[in-house]
Amino acid sequence: MNARETVLTAAAQLFGDRDPSAVDRWVSPTYRQHSALAADGPDGLRALIAGLPDGFRYDLHRVLADGDLVALHGTYHGFGPDPLVAFDVFRVEDGKLAEHWDALTPVVTTTVSGRSQTDGPTGVDGSADTEAARTLVTGFVETVLQGGKVDAITDFLSTETYHQHNVGIGDGLDGLGAALTALAEQGVSMVYTDLHRVIADGDFVLTVSEGSFGPTPTAFYDLFRVADGRIVEHWDITPQIPATLPHGNGLF
């Protein structure tokens, strides 16, 4: 069983069946947790699963597999009063879940682009050049988001099609430009400082970065879709980095 199959099977039993005993089958004894929702180790995950309420469900939208890392893009129903869109990243070792990172944000029903936080293409294009997509997206994050070279944006983003799923930004380069202008007028800066992780699979690339939104320490989970050598679609989750966590592993 490869890493993708391992994660999907484990997630189905843990979050689909809400079965705490699945921890014994699918989770490493040295499981390392980075989520703000659970304590470290298998016992922390077991307690989380055991506490899931009746009616809880998880809707899976996308799966990216890159070596021993597997990223899931989905929606949780039942963690709180509102559904939560999430990115979950798992590291697999010896056929078991060994490490986990995540980012969650409430579902927003009205967005600037009219697109939802999760709609759009779901399947990975197996014929796409994964490494070319990885290089393009990494270059965009390092050059534009970290380096601030906004004049280079068309080296990375399509000028013809750019579908936006960020709730506050419209489609296309015009929509992105308008959002950046509005932030500048408000005196709010969005700063990417550290690129922690890049997960690429076909035409999809997920980046995990650290930085700040205004004065707030922020985690940036950005999912990009690439076509014809340019980025054509974007989804994201940008939660505040909490001051305290239920473990000592950090968020990244």
C-alpha positions as CSV (number, residue, x, y, z in Angstrom):
1,M,0.0,0.0,0.0
2,N,1.5,3.4,-1.0
3,A,1.4,6.6,1.0
4,R,-1.8,7.9,-0.7
5,E,-3.7,4.7,-0.1
6,T,-2.5,4.5,3.5
7,V,-3.7,8.0,4.3
8,L,-7.1,7.6,2.6
9,T,-7.7,4.3,4.3
10,A,-6.7,5.6,7.7
11,A,-8.7,8.8,7.2
12,A,-11.8,6.8,6.2
13,Q,-11.6,4.7,9.4
14,L,-10.7,7.5,11.7
15,F,-12.9,10.3,10.5
16,G,-15.4,8.5,8.4
17,D,-16.1,5.6,10.8
18,R,-15.1,7.7,13.8
19,D,-13.3,4.6,15.1
20,P,-10.7,5.3,17.8
21,S,-9.3,1.7,17.4
22,A,-8.1,2.7,13.9
23,V,-5.3,4.6,15.7
24,D,-3.8,1.2,16.7
25,R,-3.9,0.0,13.1
26,W,-2.8,3.1,11.2
27,V,-0.8,5.5,13.5
28,S,2.8,5.1,14.4
29,P,3.7,4.9,18.2
30,T,5.9,7.9,17.6
31,Y,3.2,10.0,15.8
32,R,4.1,13.7,15.9
33,Q,1.3,16.2,16.0
34,H,1.4,19.8,14.8
35,S,-2.3,20.6,14.8
36,A,-3.8,23.1,17.3
37,L,-6.7,20.7,17.8
38,A,-5.0,17.6,19.4
39,A,-2.3,16.6,21.8
40,D,0.8,14.8,20.7
41,G,1.1,11.1,19.9
42,P,-1.4,8.4,19.2
43,D,-3.3,9.1,22.5
44,G,-3.9,12.7,21.5
45,L,-5.4,11.6,18.2
46,R,-7.4,8.8,19.8
47,A,-9.0,11.3,22.2
48,L,-9.9,13.6,19.3
49,I,-11.6,10.8,17.4
50,A,-13.4,9.5,20.5
51,G,-14.8,13.0,21.1
52,L,-16.3,13.5,17.6
53,P,-20.0,14.1,17.9
54,D,-22.8,12.2,16.2
55,G,-23.4,13.7,12.8
56,F,-19.8,14.5,12.3
57,R,-18.6,14.0,8.7
58,Y,-15.7,14.8,6.4
59,D,-16.1,15.7,2.7
60,L,-12.9,15.1,0.7
61,H,-12.3,17.3,-2.3
62,R,-8.7,16.8,-3.4
63,V,-5.7,14.5,-2.7
64,L,-2.0,15.3,-3.5
65,A,0.6,12.6,-2.9
66,D,4.3,13.5,-3.0
67,G,6.7,10.8,-1.8
68,D,6.0,10.2,1.9
69,L,3.7,13.3,2.1
70,V,0.0,13.3,1.4
71,A,-2.2,16.4,1.5
72,L,-6.0,16.3,1.8
73,H,-8.2,19.3,0.9
74,G,-11.6,18.8,2.5
75,T,-14.5,20.1,4.7
76,Y,-15.2,19.0,8.2
77,H,-18.8,19.1,9.5
78,G,-19.3,18.9,13.3
79,F,-16.1,20.2,14.8
80,G,-18.0,23.3,15.7
81,P,-21.2,25.2,14.8
82,D,-19.9,26.0,11.3
83,P,-18.3,23.7,8.7
84,L,-14.5,24.1,8.4
85,V,-12.5,23.9,5.2
86,A,-9.2,22.2,5.9
87,F,-5.8,21.2,4.5
88,D,-4.4,18.2,6.3
89,V,-0.8,17.0,5.5
90,F,0.4,13.6,6.7
91,R,3.8,12.1,6.6
92,V,3.8,8.3,6.2
93,E,6.5,6.0,7.5
94,D,6.6,2.2,7.3
95,G,2.9,2.1,6.3
96,K,1.6,4.3,9.1
97,L,0.8,7.9,9.8
98,A,3.9,9.4,11.4
99,E,3.3,13.1,11.4
100,H,0.5,15.6,10.8
101,W,0.0,19.3,10.1
102,D,-3.2,21.2,9.3
103,A,-4.9,24.5,8.7
104,L,-8.7,25.1,9.1
105,T,-11.0,28.0,8.4
106,P,-14.8,28.5,8.5
107,V,-16.8,28.0,5.3
108,V,-17.8,31.4,3.9
109,T,-21.0,31.4,1.7
110,T,-20.4,34.6,-0.2
111,T,-17.1,35.3,-1.9
112,V,-15.8,38.1,-4.1
113,S,-15.2,35.8,-7.1
114,G,-18.5,33.9,-6.7
115,R,-16.5,30.7,-6.4
116,S,-16.5,28.6,-3.2
117,Q,-13.5,27.8,-1.1
118,T,-13.4,24.2,-2.5
119,D,-15.0,24.0,-5.9
120,G,-13.1,23.7,-9.2
121,P,-11.2,20.7,-10.6
122,T,-10.6,17.9,-8.1
123,G,-8.6,15.2,-9.9
124,V,-4.9,15.4,-10.4
125,D,-3.8,15.5,-14.1
126,G,-1.5,12.5,-14.2
127,S,0.0,13.6,-17.5
128,A,1.2,16.9,-16.1
129,D,4.8,17.6,-15.4
130,T,5.0,17.5,-11.6
131,E,8.5,18.9,-11.3
132,A,7.8,21.8,-13.7
133,A,4.8,22.7,-11.6
134,R,6.8,22.5,-8.4
135,T,9.5,24.8,-9.9
136,L,7.0,27.3,-11.2
137,V,5.0,27.6,-7.9
138,T,8.1,27.6,-5.7
139,G,9.5,30.4,-7.9
140,F,6.2,32.4,-7.5
141,V,6.3,32.1,-3.7
142,E,10.0,32.9,-3.4
143,T,10.0,35.7,-6.0
144,V,6.6,37.4,-5.6
145,L,5.2,36.5,-2.2
146,Q,8.5,36.4,-0.3
147,G,10.6,38.7,-2.5
148,G,7.9,41.2,-3.1
149,K,8.7,41.5,-6.9
150,V,5.1,42.1,-8.0
151,D,6.3,43.2,-11.4
152,A,7.3,39.6,-12.1
153,I,3.9,38.2,-11.4
154,T,3.1,37.5,-15.1
155,D,6.1,35.2,-15.2
156,F,4.1,32.9,-13.0
157,L,0.4,33.6,-13.2
158,S,-1.7,33.3,-16.4
159,T,-2.9,36.6,-17.8
160,E,-5.8,34.9,-19.4
161,T,-7.3,32.6,-16.8
162,Y,-6.8,32.9,-13.0
163,H,-9.6,31.4,-11.0
164,Q,-9.6,32.6,-7.4
165,H,-11.1,30.8,-4.4
166,N,-9.8,33.2,-1.7
167,V,-13.0,34.6,-0.2
168,G,-11.9,38.3,-0.5
169,I,-10.2,38.3,-4.0
170,G,-11.8,38.4,-7.4
171,D,-10.8,36.4,-10.4
172,G,-7.9,37.3,-12.7
173,L,-5.0,39.5,-12.2
174,D,-7.3,42.5,-12.0
175,G,-9.0,40.9,-9.0
176,L,-5.7,40.2,-7.3
177,G,-4.4,43.7,-8.1
178,A,-7.6,45.3,-6.6
179,A,-7.2,43.3,-3.4
180,L,-3.5,44.2,-3.0
181,T,-4.3,47.9,-3.6
182,A,-7.1,47.8,-1.0
183,L,-4.8,46.2,1.6
184,A,-2.1,48.9,0.9
185,E,-4.7,51.7,1.3
186,Q,-5.6,50.2,4.7
187,G,-2.0,50.0,5.7
188,V,-2.1,46.2,6.0
189,S,0.9,44.2,4.8
190,M,0.9,40.5,3.9
191,V,4.4,39.1,4.5
192,Y,5.6,35.6,3.6
193,T,8.9,34.9,5.5
194,D,9.5,31.1,5.5
195,L,8.5,28.5,3.0
196,H,8.3,25.3,5.0
197,R,6.9,22.7,2.6
198,V,6.1,22.2,-1.1
199,I,3.8,19.2,-2.0
200,A,3.5,18.7,-5.8
201,D,1.4,16.1,-7.6
202,G,0.7,16.5,-11.4
203,D,-0.8,19.9,-12.0
204,F,-1.5,20.7,-8.3
205,V,1.1,22.2,-5.8
206,L,0.4,23.0,-2.2
207,T,2.8,25.3,-0.4
208,V,3.0,25.8,3.4
209,S,4.5,29.1,4.5
210,E,4.8,31.2,7.6
211,G,4.5,35.0,7.9
212,S,2.2,37.7,9.0
213,F,-1.0,39.4,7.9
214,G,-0.8,42.9,9.4
215,P,0.5,42.4,13.0
216,T,-0.9,38.8,13.2
217,P,1.5,35.8,12.9
218,T,-0.1,33.7,10.1
219,A,0.2,30.3,8.5
220,F,-0.3,30.4,4.7
221,Y,-1.5,27.2,3.0
222,D,-1.8,27.9,-0.7
223,L,-2.9,25.4,-3.3
224,F,-2.2,26.2,-6.9
225,R,-3.2,24.5,-10.2
226,V,-0.9,24.9,-13.1
227,A,-1.7,24.7,-16.9
228,D,0.4,25.6,-19.9
229,G,3.3,26.7,-17.8
230,R,1.4,29.2,-15.7
231,I,-0.6,29.2,-12.5
232,V,-4.3,29.2,-13.4
233,E,-6.1,28.6,-10.1
234,H,-5.7,29.2,-6.4
235,W,-7.2,28.1,-3.1
236,D,-6.0,29.0,0.4
237,I,-6.4,28.9,4.1
238,T,-4.6,31.5,6.2
239,P,-5.1,30.9,10.0
240,Q,-3.6,32.9,12.7
241,I,-0.7,31.1,14.4
242,P,-1.9,30.4,18.0
243,A,0.2,31.6,20.9
244,T,-0.1,28.2,22.6
245,L,-0.5,24.6,21.3
246,P,-1.5,21.4,23.1
247,H,2.0,20.0,22.4
248,G,5.5,21.3,22.0
249,N,6.0,20.5,18.3
250,G,5.2,23.9,16.8
251,L,2.7,24.5,14.0
252,F,5.2,23.8,11.2
